[in-house]
Amino acid sequence: MTTPTTPTTPTREVLAIDTVAWLDDAGPDGAMARDRRGWSVVSSIPDVSETGQSDSAWRAFFGRTAGQLLGCCDDGGLLLLFQTDVRSGGLWVDKSAMITAGVLEAGGVLLMRKIICRRPPGTTSSRRAAYTHLLVYGRSPLPATLPDTVADVMDDGGPVTWTRGVGLFATRAACDIVARYAPNTRTIADPFCGEGMILAVANERGFDAFGIERQRKRAEQARRLRTSDIRLDSRADKS
């Protein structure tokens, strides 16, 4: 007779530190490299307006950071990035191209590309795109025996915790992709976690969660957020 096991409550750790410094120290070649067995990463790399960098410095940071985030994943883990295109210096910035270049240089491959509508299809935007990319990367192709089950275009990302945040429904889809295609993942990490939407959904889906947020107030919010706290009538920005 086997003794039934008691389900464990998923854990959550949030560090109130600078993500760039942590990535430099804890990345694949960093002095502080920690045990990342069973890790996948679901995150968003900050826009130029959030970093205070020049446009050229931010573009270099963007690609380099994408490669570092892949390095934070277990060999069988996945890197999923939510990114919304913006205008910078009067030109549209194709974030997916910059990210993919950085990931390819780090030895990864692009596995999936999804689109999440931030506003209804047919909307015209001038500063911030009305859609968000969900880009999925790994180190090897996905098994052909597991067909894709997440829609290529989601017409509603779901409620958010702040105006530019990732929606609840889209975040659930991302965590479900990890569960389906990276079955050895135990921890979902978000090194740019903000108020903690991705961490809350990771715990909801049974994963341990690890996040980093530079602002202490937001880090505390990220430690406490639960999906049941999210207002169902909130939506992404209308700018």
C-alpha positions as CSV (number, residue, x, y, z in Angstrom):
1,M,0.0,0.0,0.0
2,T,1.4,3.4,-1.0
3,T,1.2,6.4,1.3
4,P,-0.5,9.3,-0.4
5,T,1.7,12.4,-0.8
6,T,0.5,15.8,0.5
7,P,0.6,18.5,-2.2
8,T,3.0,21.2,-1.5
9,T,2.1,24.9,-1.7
10,P,4.0,26.6,-4.5
11,T,6.6,29.0,-3.2
12,R,7.4,32.6,-4.2
13,E,10.6,34.6,-3.7
14,V,11.0,38.2,-4.8
15,L,14.2,40.2,-4.6
16,A,14.2,44.0,-4.4
17,I,17.5,44.5,-6.3
18,D,18.7,45.7,-9.7
19,T,17.9,43.1,-12.3
20,V,20.8,44.1,-14.7
21,A,23.3,43.6,-11.9
22,W,21.8,40.3,-11.0
23,L,21.8,39.1,-14.6
24,D,25.5,40.1,-14.9
25,D,26.4,38.2,-11.7
26,A,23.9,35.2,-12.0
27,G,23.9,34.7,-15.7
28,P,25.5,31.6,-17.4
29,D,29.0,33.1,-16.9
30,G,28.3,35.1,-13.7
31,A,30.1,34.7,-10.4
32,M,26.8,34.3,-8.5
33,A,25.3,31.6,-10.8
34,R,22.6,29.8,-8.7
35,D,21.1,26.4,-9.2
36,R,18.5,26.9,-12.0
37,R,17.6,23.3,-12.5
38,G,13.9,23.2,-13.4
39,W,13.7,26.9,-14.3
40,S,11.8,28.5,-17.2
41,V,11.6,32.3,-17.6
42,V,8.4,34.3,-18.4
43,S,9.0,38.1,-18.5
44,S,9.1,41.4,-20.4
45,I,12.3,43.4,-21.1
46,P,11.8,47.1,-20.2
47,D,11.1,49.8,-22.8
48,V,13.6,52.5,-23.4
49,S,11.4,54.9,-21.4
50,E,11.8,52.7,-18.3
51,T,15.6,52.4,-18.4
52,G,16.7,56.0,-18.8
53,Q,19.2,54.9,-21.5
54,S,19.9,56.4,-24.8
55,D,18.2,54.7,-27.8
56,S,21.4,53.1,-29.0
57,A,22.4,51.9,-25.5
58,W,18.9,50.5,-24.9
59,R,18.9,48.5,-28.2
60,A,22.2,46.9,-27.2
61,F,20.9,46.2,-23.7
62,F,17.7,44.6,-25.2
63,G,19.5,42.0,-27.2
64,R,22.1,41.2,-24.6
65,T,19.4,40.8,-21.9
66,A,17.4,38.4,-24.1
67,G,20.5,36.2,-24.3
68,Q,21.1,36.4,-20.5
69,L,17.5,35.4,-19.8
70,L,17.9,32.3,-22.0
71,G,20.9,31.5,-19.9
72,C,18.7,31.6,-16.8
73,C,16.7,28.7,-18.1
74,D,17.3,25.0,-17.5
75,D,18.5,23.2,-20.6
76,G,15.0,21.8,-21.0
77,G,13.3,25.1,-20.0
78,L,11.7,27.8,-22.1
79,L,12.1,31.6,-22.3
80,L,8.8,33.4,-23.0
81,L,8.8,37.2,-23.5
82,F,5.9,39.5,-23.8
83,Q,6.9,42.6,-25.8
84,T,4.8,45.5,-27.2
85,D,6.4,47.5,-30.1
86,V,6.9,51.2,-29.5
87,R,8.0,54.3,-31.4
88,S,11.5,55.6,-30.5
89,G,13.2,58.5,-32.2
90,G,10.2,58.7,-34.7
91,L,10.7,55.1,-35.8
92,W,8.9,51.9,-35.0
93,V,11.1,49.5,-33.0
94,D,10.7,45.8,-33.9
95,K,11.4,44.3,-30.5
96,S,11.0,40.7,-31.7
97,A,13.9,41.1,-34.1
98,M,16.2,42.5,-31.4
99,I,15.2,39.8,-29.0
100,T,15.6,37.0,-31.5
101,A,19.1,38.2,-32.5
102,G,20.2,38.1,-28.9
103,V,18.7,34.7,-28.2
104,L,20.2,33.2,-31.4
105,E,23.6,34.5,-30.4
106,A,23.2,32.8,-27.1
107,G,22.4,29.4,-28.7
108,G,18.6,29.5,-28.7
109,V,15.9,29.1,-31.3
110,L,12.5,30.8,-31.8
111,L,9.8,28.2,-31.2
112,M,6.5,30.1,-31.3
113,R,5.2,33.6,-32.0
114,K,1.8,34.6,-30.7
115,I,-0.1,38.0,-30.9
116,I,-2.2,39.4,-28.1
117,C,-4.5,42.2,-28.9
118,R,-4.3,45.1,-26.5
119,R,-7.2,46.8,-28.2
120,P,-9.7,45.6,-30.8
121,P,-8.4,44.5,-34.2
122,G,-8.5,47.4,-36.7
123,T,-7.2,49.9,-34.2
124,T,-4.6,52.3,-35.5
125,S,-1.9,53.3,-33.0
126,S,0.8,56.0,-33.3
127,R,3.0,55.6,-30.2
128,R,2.5,52.1,-28.7
129,A,1.3,49.2,-30.7
130,A,-2.2,47.8,-30.1
131,Y,-0.8,44.3,-29.9
132,T,1.8,42.5,-27.8
133,H,4.1,39.7,-29.1
134,L,4.4,36.5,-27.0
135,L,7.7,35.0,-28.2
136,V,8.7,31.5,-27.1
137,Y,12.4,30.4,-27.2
138,G,14.3,27.3,-26.3
139,R,17.5,25.4,-27.1
140,S,16.0,22.7,-29.3
141,P,12.8,22.2,-31.4
142,L,9.6,21.2,-29.6
143,P,8.5,17.6,-29.9
144,A,6.2,17.0,-32.9
145,T,4.0,14.7,-30.8
146,L,2.8,17.8,-28.8
147,P,0.8,20.0,-31.2
148,D,0.4,23.7,-30.3
149,T,-2.8,24.3,-28.3
150,V,-2.6,28.1,-27.7
151,A,-4.3,30.4,-30.3
152,D,-1.9,32.3,-32.6
153,V,-4.0,35.5,-32.0
154,M,-5.6,36.2,-28.7
155,D,-8.3,38.9,-29.0
156,D,-8.2,39.7,-25.3
157,G,-5.2,39.5,-23.0
158,G,-7.4,39.9,-20.0
159,P,-7.4,42.1,-16.9
160,V,-4.1,43.8,-15.8
161,T,-2.6,45.1,-12.6
162,W,-1.3,48.3,-14.2
163,T,-2.0,50.2,-17.4
164,R,0.8,48.6,-19.5
165,G,0.9,45.3,-17.8
166,V,0.5,41.8,-19.3
167,G,-3.1,40.5,-19.1
168,L,-4.2,37.7,-16.8
169,F,-5.5,35.5,-19.7
170,A,-2.3,35.9,-21.8
171,T,-0.2,35.1,-18.7
172,R,-2.2,32.0,-18.1
173,A,-1.6,30.9,-21.7
174,A,2.2,31.5,-21.3
175,C,2.3,29.4,-18.1
176,D,0.3,26.7,-19.9
177,I,2.9,26.6,-22.7
178,V,5.6,26.0,-20.1
179,A,3.6,23.2,-18.5
180,R,3.0,21.5,-21.9
181,Y,6.4,21.9,-23.5
182,A,8.8,22.1,-20.5
183,P,7.4,19.4,-18.2
184,N,10.5,19.4,-16.0
185,T,10.0,23.1,-15.1
186,R,9.4,23.6,-11.4
187,T,10.1,27.3,-11.1
188,I,8.9,30.2,-13.3
189,A,11.2,33.2,-13.0
190,D,10.4,36.8,-13.9
191,P,13.5,39.0,-13.5
192,F,11.4,42.1,-14.4
193,C,8.4,41.2,-12.3
194,G,6.8,44.6,-11.6
195,E,3.7,44.1,-9.5
196,G,3.9,40.3,-9.9
197,M,1.2,39.2,-12.4
198,I,3.4,36.4,-13.8
199,L,4.4,35.2,-10.4
200,A,0.8,35.1,-9.2
201,V,-0.3,33.1,-12.2
202,A,2.8,30.8,-11.9
203,N,1.7,29.9,-8.4
204,E,-1.9,29.5,-9.5
205,R,-0.7,27.0,-12.1
206,G,1.3,25.1,-9.5
207,F,4.8,26.4,-10.2
208,D,7.2,27.9,-7.7
209,A,7.9,31.6,-8.6
210,F,11.0,33.8,-8.5
211,G,11.0,37.5,-9.3
212,I,13.1,40.6,-9.2
213,E,11.8,44.2,-8.9
214,R,14.1,47.2,-8.3
215,Q,11.4,49.3,-6.6
216,R,10.8,48.0,-3.1
217,K,7.1,49.0,-3.0
218,R,6.4,47.1,-6.2
219,A,8.5,44.1,-4.9
220,E,6.3,44.0,-1.8
221,Q,3.2,44.0,-4.0
222,A,4.7,41.2,-6.1
223,R,5.2,39.1,-3.0
224,R,1.5,39.5,-2.0
225,L,-0.4,39.5,-5.4
226,R,-2.9,36.7,-6.0
227,T,-4.9,36.1,-9.1
228,S,-8.1,36.5,-7.0
229,D,-7.0,40.1,-6.2
230,I,-7.0,41.1,-9.9
231,R,-10.0,43.2,-11.0
232,L,-11.8,41.5,-13.8
233,D,-12.9,44.9,-15.3
234,S,-9.3,46.2,-15.7
235,R,-7.7,46.1,-19.2
236,A,-4.5,47.2,-20.9
237,D,-3.7,50.8,-21.7
238,K,-5.7,52.8,-24.2
239,S,-2.9,55.2,-25.2
